[in-house]
């Protein structure tokens, strides 16, 4: 199977899911959100499942909410 840059795949050799950064022949360069890069043979990879894709989404992210009861004022120029 041919993968394109941006595809999310799972590498069977490492049991890791990553996003395709580049492809050279049968070799893919994959990346994790942490910045970890590795090479994998395309024939040893498969398209990631929804659960595997979710593993690339950082969990525990903080969402900022306002505790103010008044409307925010417009920015002055």
Secondary structure as UniProt FT lines:
FT   TURN            5..6
FT   STRAND          8..11
FT   TURN            12..15
FT   STRAND          16..24
FT   TURN            25..26
FT   STRAND          27..31
FT   TURN            33..34
FT   STRAND          37..41
FT   HELIX           42..44
FT   STRAND          45..47
FT   HELIX           50..54
FT   TURN            55..56
//
